[in-house]
Amino acid sequence: MKRLLYYFIQGLLYTTPIAITIYLLWSTLSYLDDLIPLNIPGLGLLSLIAIITFIGFIGGFTIKFRLVKFLDKLLKTVPLVKIIYSSVNDIMKSMTGKKKGFQQPVLLRLSLKEDVRRVGFVTDEDLKDLGKSNSKMITVYVPHSLAISGQVFVVPENYIEPLNVNSSEVMKYIIAGGVTGGN
């Protein structure tokens, strides 16, 4: 009986990730296809890709317009809106490669007295935004596992050890709580 339970759990470990992935993909594609009343499978996905590409194409031209630049400056000056707008704007630019973001994965030493480290990313090496441009300190962002949040640490340079690994693999490792195998 114990052996049967072991095989059942083993089977769950193999089939659950595959089944959930297939279900989510199928549900998403079905939802996208239902957005367009024609009964052609895949048309919803193709339409979504075309619309997003078109918005990107138009956006490339509108960024050069003074109105868009004016709106950008205006949103960056309104007290509460500034925080939200600037943060979302910076994150989107980091993710799309328009701005340097999570490119330098490191091990962050929490204390020189202990051998404990956290995995994170160098996000600022000169602290100009904090008014400390001559500082020997750097900023390291440490994402939380299994969440979309993290902590920012300002530490001396000797508290970090660079990792010679692809940034996306390091982020996947952190988000998964260290249980990924790099596969």
N, C-alpha and C positions, 0 to 999 in steps of 0.2 A: 504494500500500500504506500509506503514511504517513497519507493522508487517511482511509482505512478505520479505521485504529487510532484516529485522532482522533475519528471519529464514534462508535466503540465506547466509548471513555472518556467522551465526552459523554453517551451513552446511559446509562452506568453512573451518572454524576453525577445524572441526572434520575430514574432508576428506583430506585436503591438506597434512598434515604431513604423513599420511598413504600412500597416493598416491605417494608422492615424494620418500618415503623410498622404497616402492615396485618397483618403476621405477628404482631407482639407483641400488638396488640389482639385478633386472632382467638384466639391462644393463651391469653391471659388470660381472655377471655370463655368459651372452651371449658372451661378449668380450673374457672372459677366455676360453670358450668352442670353440670359433672360432680360437684360437691359435693352436689347434690340429685339423688336417683335418678329423679325424674320427667323425662320426655323432652320438656320444653318449653323451646325456645331463649330465653335471656334471664332465666330464672327464678333462676339462680344469682346473677347480678348484682343483680337486684331484691331477692333475699333478703339479700345482703351489705349493700346500702344500708339496708334495713329494720333489720337487726340493729345496724349501727353507729349509726343514728338512735335506736333504742330504748336502746342503751347510753348515748348522750348525754343522752337524756331522763331516764333513771334517775339518771345521774351528776349532773345538775343538782339533784336532790333530795338525794342522798347527801352532797354537799359541805357541806350545811348541818348534817349530823349531827356530833356530837362525836367519834364513833369515827373518822371520816375525818380530822378535824382533828388528833386525837391521833396517828394513824398518820403524817400528814404531818409533824408536829413531831418524832416519833420518828425517822423516816427522815432528817430534816435534821440530826440530832445524832450519828448513828453515823458514826465517822470515814471509812471508805472509801465506804460507801454514800451518805453525804451528798454527795460530789462527783458521783457518777453520777446520783443521784436529782435533785439540784438542777439540774444541767446539762440533763438530759433534760426536766425540768419547765419550765425557762425557755425552751428551744428550742420546745417544743410550744406554750407560751403565746404566744411571738413569732409562730409560724406561723399560729396561729388568731386572732390579733388581740386576745387577752386581755391581752397585755403589749406594751409598745412594743419593737420589735425593729429590723429593718433598714429603717427608714423614711427616713433621711436619707442619700442617696447623695452621695459627695464624691470629689474628686480629692485624694489625699494626696501632698504634696510630700515626697520623701525627704530632701532637703537644700536649704537656701536657696542653696547654691553651685551646684547643678545644676538642670537643667530637667526632670528625670525625675519622673514621678508614677505612683501606683498608684490604681486605682479601689477604693473601699471604702464603708463605712457608719459613721456616728457612732453609737456604742452607749452612751456614757456621757459626760455633759457636766460632771459635778461631782466625780467620783472619790471619792464618799462611801464606796463599798464598799472602797476602798483606804486609807481614813483620811486622805485629802488633800482635804477639802471646800473649802478656800480656794485650791486650786491653779488656775492659769490653763491647765492641761493638760486635754485631752480624750482619750477612747479611740476609736480607729478600728479596725474589724474589716475585714480585707482577705481575702476568700475566694480560694482558689487556683483556677486554671482547670482544667477537666477533672477536678475532684476535689471531695470533700465534706470540705474542711478549709480552714484559713486561718491568718492571723496577726493578733495583736492589737498595735497600736501605741499608745503614749501619747505624744502630741505637743502642742506649743503650737497654739493656735487659728489662728495665722497660717500654719500648714502645710497648711491645708485650703481647698479651693474648693468650695462647694456646687454640686451638679448639679441643674438643674431638669428632672429626668426621673423617670418612674415607677420606683419601687424594683424592681419585678419585672422590668422591662426591663433595668435595670442588672445585676441578678443573673444574668439570662439571658446578657447580654453577657460578664460575667466568666467564668461557667462554660463558655461556648463558646469561651473564649480570644480574644474580640474579633472572631470571624468572623461574628457574627450581623449582619443588616442591619436589625434592628428590624421585620422582617416577620413 
